[in-house]
Amino acid sequence: MDYTNCVLCPRQCGADRAAGERGFCGCPDKALVAKAMLHKWEEPALAGSGGSGAVFFGGCTLGCRYCQNAAISGGPVGKALDAAGLRAVFEDLIARGAENIDLVTPTQFLPTVIPALKPRLPVPVVYNCGGYERVQTLKALEGLVDIYLPDLKYADAALAGRLSGAEDYFPVAAEAIREMVRQTGPVLQQGEKVVKGVIIRHLILPGCVENSLRVLDWIGETFAPGQVLVSLMRQYTPMGNLPAPFDRRVTQEEYDAVLSWMYLNRLEGFTQEADSADRGFIPDF
């Protein structure tokens, strides 16, 4: 795995990043770290008392129009680090009390990230991604990632194309999540902490309840109760100049409808309060 003829993500744009070419993500051949912090606002079973050791990488392979991290995901932003420099960032976060190392949108830098994870760290490694991943790429992470934290944003192809430029999002993400579960097995907890497994995040979008219901249906039909956890997110915050209905927050009625469907599918996991839809929870990049 390297940066020549880059096919790390499902875009498979083939850019020779080692030679200075820039593909869909616009990123170079060194990891761009936009921020490293103790992040207290991840799911409680991840953040614990010390916080997740979140490492936010610049760039993204999706480019969602409503992204809360657009300041860093929209282009090649961050400090360029090689594998040794990245390892030092991980170790510093652990020394500061991080409960885990939380890799946020790392796919475009895996040729740097993978060697930085060896030898294994003394805390769980979390792979925090948009769900739009290649199975072939994920296989290179087997044995290095303890907890996968993918989004499952869309079941609706037209919506995925409109908001993320990826009409093939659902079949690609579904295959990727199956691979993640194959690698980790069912969720394993020690007390209230998740130490292994897959937590699927779903962000409810305003005016898109049907999309959410279809996402939850697939999870319920695909995995046995307790095999994965679901994090049902209501933190959508209007960003930029998107048209209706994406210019508003999720209503209580929309959230209640999706939450009820989550319970009908016997899905276990996490929910959010209404005040989570606040720009104050977005890290200052």
C-alpha positions as CSV (number, residue, x, y, z in Angstrom):
1,M,0.0,0.0,0.0
2,D,1.5,3.3,-1.1
3,Y,0.6,6.7,-2.6
4,T,1.3,5.9,-6.2
5,N,-1.7,5.2,-8.4
6,C,-3.9,5.9,-5.4
7,V,-6.9,3.6,-5.0
8,L,-7.2,3.8,-1.2
9,C,-10.9,5.0,-1.3
10,P,-13.8,3.9,-3.5
11,R,-13.2,6.9,-5.9
12,Q,-10.0,5.0,-7.1
13,C,-8.8,8.1,-8.9
14,G,-5.4,6.7,-9.5
15,A,-3.4,9.9,-8.7
16,D,0.3,9.5,-8.2
17,R,0.5,11.4,-5.0
18,A,4.1,10.5,-4.4
19,A,4.9,12.4,-7.6
20,G,2.9,15.5,-6.5
21,E,-0.4,14.6,-8.2
22,R,-3.6,15.3,-6.3
23,G,-6.7,13.2,-6.6
24,F,-10.2,13.6,-5.3
25,C,-9.1,14.2,-1.7
26,G,-6.5,16.8,-2.8
27,C,-4.0,15.4,-0.3
28,P,-0.2,14.9,-0.5
29,D,1.8,11.8,0.4
30,K,2.3,12.6,4.0
31,A,-0.3,12.6,6.8
32,L,-1.9,16.0,7.4
33,V,-2.8,16.3,11.1
34,A,-5.2,19.2,11.5
35,K,-5.7,18.8,15.3
36,A,-4.8,16.3,18.0
37,M,-6.8,16.6,21.2
38,L,-8.5,14.8,24.2
39,H,-12.0,14.7,22.8
40,K,-14.7,14.5,25.5
41,W,-17.7,14.4,23.2
42,E,-17.5,11.0,21.5
43,E,-19.9,8.3,22.6
44,P,-19.6,7.8,26.4
45,A,-18.4,4.2,26.0
46,L,-15.4,5.6,24.0
47,A,-14.6,8.9,25.7
48,G,-14.7,7.6,29.2
49,S,-13.3,10.0,31.9
50,G,-10.1,10.8,30.0
51,G,-11.5,11.5,26.6
52,S,-10.7,9.9,23.2
53,G,-7.3,10.8,21.8
54,A,-8.7,12.2,18.7
55,V,-6.4,12.8,15.7
56,F,-8.2,14.8,13.0
57,F,-6.7,14.4,9.6
58,G,-7.1,16.9,6.8
59,G,-9.0,16.2,3.6
60,C,-11.7,13.6,3.0
61,T,-12.8,11.1,0.4
62,L,-16.5,12.0,0.6
63,G,-16.9,15.8,0.7
64,C,-20.4,16.0,2.3
65,R,-22.0,19.4,1.7
66,Y,-23.1,19.7,5.3
67,C,-19.9,18.6,6.9
68,Q,-19.3,20.1,10.4
69,N,-15.5,19.7,9.9
70,A,-15.5,21.4,6.5
71,A,-12.7,23.7,7.7
72,I,-10.3,20.8,7.5
73,S,-12.1,18.2,5.3
74,G,-12.6,20.5,2.4
75,G,-8.9,20.6,1.4
76,P,-5.3,19.6,2.4
77,V,-5.1,21.2,5.8
78,G,-2.8,20.3,8.7
79,K,0.8,19.6,9.7
80,A,2.6,17.1,7.5
81,L,3.9,14.2,9.4
82,D,5.7,11.0,8.5
83,A,4.9,7.7,10.4
84,A,7.4,8.4,13.2
85,G,5.9,11.9,13.7
86,L,2.4,10.5,13.8
87,R,3.4,7.8,16.3
88,A,4.8,10.5,18.5
89,V,1.4,12.2,18.4
90,F,-0.3,9.0,19.5
91,E,2.1,8.4,22.3
92,D,1.7,12.0,23.6
93,L,-2.1,11.7,23.7
94,I,-1.8,8.4,25.6
95,A,0.6,10.1,28.1
96,R,-2.1,12.8,28.6
97,G,-4.7,10.2,29.6
98,A,-6.4,9.3,26.3
99,E,-8.7,6.3,26.6
100,N,-8.0,5.3,23.0
101,I,-6.5,6.7,19.8
102,D,-9.4,7.9,17.7
103,L,-8.3,8.2,14.0
104,V,-10.8,10.7,12.4
105,T,-11.1,10.4,8.6
106,P,-7.7,8.7,8.1
107,T,-8.3,6.7,4.9
108,Q,-6.4,9.0,2.6
109,F,-3.3,8.6,4.7
110,L,-3.2,4.9,5.4
111,P,0.3,4.4,3.9
112,T,1.5,6.6,6.8
113,V,-1.0,5.6,9.4
114,I,-0.5,1.8,9.2
115,P,3.3,1.9,10.1
116,A,2.5,4.4,12.9
117,L,0.3,1.8,14.5
118,K,3.1,-0.7,14.8
119,P,3.9,-2.1,17.3
120,R,0.4,-2.1,18.8
121,L,-0.5,0.7,21.1
122,P,-1.4,0.1,24.7
123,V,-4.9,1.5,24.3
124,P,-7.7,0.6,21.7
125,V,-7.5,2.1,18.2
126,V,-10.7,3.6,16.9
127,Y,-11.2,4.0,13.1
128,N,-13.6,6.9,12.8
129,C,-14.7,7.2,9.2
130,G,-17.6,8.1,6.8
131,G,-18.3,4.5,6.0
132,Y,-17.5,5.0,2.3
133,E,-14.5,2.5,2.3
134,R,-13.0,-0.1,0.1
135,V,-13.0,-3.6,1.5
136,Q,-9.5,-4.2,0.0
137,T,-8.2,-1.2,1.9
138,L,-9.8,-2.2,5.2
139,K,-8.2,-5.6,5.0
140,A,-4.8,-4.0,5.4
141,L,-6.0,-2.8,8.9
142,E,-6.9,-6.2,10.2
143,G,-5.3,-6.7,13.6
144,L,-4.5,-3.0,14.0
145,V,-8.0,-1.6,14.7
146,D,-10.0,-2.5,17.8
147,I,-13.1,-0.4,17.2
148,Y,-14.6,0.7,13.9
149,L,-16.8,3.8,14.1
150,P,-18.2,4.2,10.6
151,D,-21.1,6.4,9.5
152,L,-23.9,4.8,7.6
153,K,-25.3,8.0,6.2
154,Y,-27.6,7.0,3.3
155,A,-29.7,4.2,2.0
156,D,-31.1,6.6,-0.6
157,A,-28.8,6.7,-3.7
158,A,-30.1,10.0,-5.0
159,L,-29.6,11.6,-1.6
160,A,-26.1,10.3,-1.4
161,G,-25.3,11.7,-4.8
162,R,-26.8,15.0,-4.1
163,L,-25.1,15.6,-0.7
164,S,-21.9,13.6,-1.0
165,G,-21.3,13.0,-4.7
166,A,-21.4,9.2,-4.1
167,E,-24.6,7.6,-5.5
168,D,-23.0,4.2,-4.8
169,Y,-22.6,5.1,-1.1
170,F,-25.0,2.5,0.3
171,P,-23.8,-0.7,-1.3
172,V,-20.1,0.3,-0.8
173,A,-20.7,1.2,2.9
174,A,-22.7,-1.9,3.6
175,E,-20.0,-4.1,2.2
176,A,-17.4,-2.2,4.2
177,I,-19.3,-2.5,7.5
178,R,-19.7,-6.2,7.0
179,E,-15.9,-6.4,6.7
180,M,-15.4,-4.3,9.8
181,V,-17.7,-6.7,11.8
182,R,-15.9,-9.7,10.4
183,Q,-12.6,-8.3,11.6
184,T,-13.6,-7.3,15.1
185,G,-16.4,-9.8,15.9
186,P,-19.3,-8.7,18.2
187,V,-19.0,-5.7,20.5
188,L,-17.0,-6.4,23.6
189,Q,-17.3,-4.2,26.7
190,Q,-15.3,-4.0,29.9
191,G,-17.7,-2.3,32.3
192,E,-19.1,0.7,30.5
193,K,-16.2,0.9,28.0
194,V,-16.3,-0.6,24.5
195,V,-12.9,-2.2,23.8
196,K,-13.7,-4.0,20.6
197,G,-16.3,-4.1,17.9
198,V,-18.3,-1.8,15.5
199,I,-20.4,1.2,16.4
200,I,-22.4,2.4,13.5
201,R,-23.2,6.1,13.5
202,H,-26.3,7.5,11.7
203,L,-26.9,11.2,11.4
204,I,-30.5,12.0,10.9
205,L,-30.9,14.6,8.2
206,P,-33.8,17.1,8.2
207,G,-36.7,16.1,6.0
208,C,-35.1,12.6,5.4
209,V,-36.9,10.3,7.9
210,E,-37.5,7.7,5.2
211,N,-33.7,7.5,4.5
212,S,-33.1,6.9,8.2
213,L,-35.7,4.2,8.5
214,R,-34.2,2.3,5.6
215,V,-30.7,2.6,7.2
216,L,-31.9,1.2,10.5
217,D,-33.9,-1.6,8.7
218,W,-30.7,-2.8,7.0
219,I,-28.8,-2.8,10.3
220,G,-31.5,-4.8,12.0
221,E,-31.8,-7.2,9.2
222,T,-28.1,-7.7,8.8
223,F,-26.8,-8.1,12.3
224,A,-28.0,-10.1,15.3
225,P,-29.1,-8.1,18.4
226,G,-26.0,-6.8,20.2
227,Q,-23.6,-7.7,17.4
228,V,-23.1,-4.0,16.6
229,L,-24.1,-0.9,18.5
230,V,-25.8,2.1,16.8
231,S,-25.2,5.7,17.6
232,L,-28.3,7.7,16.5
233,M,-27.2,11.3,16.0
234,R,-29.4,14.4,16.0
235,Q,-26.5,16.9,15.9
236,Y,-27.1,18.0,12.3
237,T,-26.3,21.7,12.2
238,P,-27.0,23.8,9.1
239,M,-23.7,24.7,7.4
240,G,-23.2,26.9,4.4
241,N,-26.1,27.8,2.0
242,L,-27.9,24.6,1.5
243,P,-31.5,24.7,0.4
244,A,-34.5,23.5,2.3
245,P,-34.9,21.2,4.2
246,F,-31.1,21.2,4.9
247,D,-31.2,24.8,6.1
248,R,-32.7,23.8,9.4
249,R,-32.2,21.4,12.3
250,V,-33.9,18.1,12.8
251,T,-37.3,18.5,14.5
252,Q,-38.4,16.6,17.7
253,E,-41.0,14.8,15.6
254,E,-38.4,13.6,13.1
255,Y,-36.1,12.4,15.8
256,D,-38.8,10.6,17.7
257,A,-39.9,8.8,14.6
258,V,-36.4,7.5,13.9
259,L,-35.7,6.7,17.5
260,S,-38.9,4.6,17.7
261,W,-37.8,2.7,14.6
262,M,-34.4,2.0,16.2
263,Y,-36.2,0.4,19.1
264,L,-38.5,-1.6,16.9
265,N,-35.5,-3.0,15.2
266,R,-34.1,-4.0,18.6
267,L,-31.0,-2.0,18.0
268,E,-28.9,-1.1,21.0
269,G,-26.6,1.9,21.4
270,F,-26.5,5.6,22.0
271,T,-28.8,8.6,21.4
272,Q,-28.3,12.4,21.6
273,E,-30.1,15.2,23.2
274,A,-31.5,18.1,21.2
275,D,-28.7,20.5,22.4
276,S,-26.1,18.4,20.6
277,A,-27.0,20.4,17.4
278,D,-24.8,23.3,18.4
279,R,-21.7,24.7,16.8
280,G,-20.2,24.8,20.2
281,F,-19.5,21.1,20.0
282,I,-17.5,21.4,16.8
283,P,-13.8,21.4,17.6
284,D,-12.0,24.7,16.9
285,F,-9.7,23.9,14.0
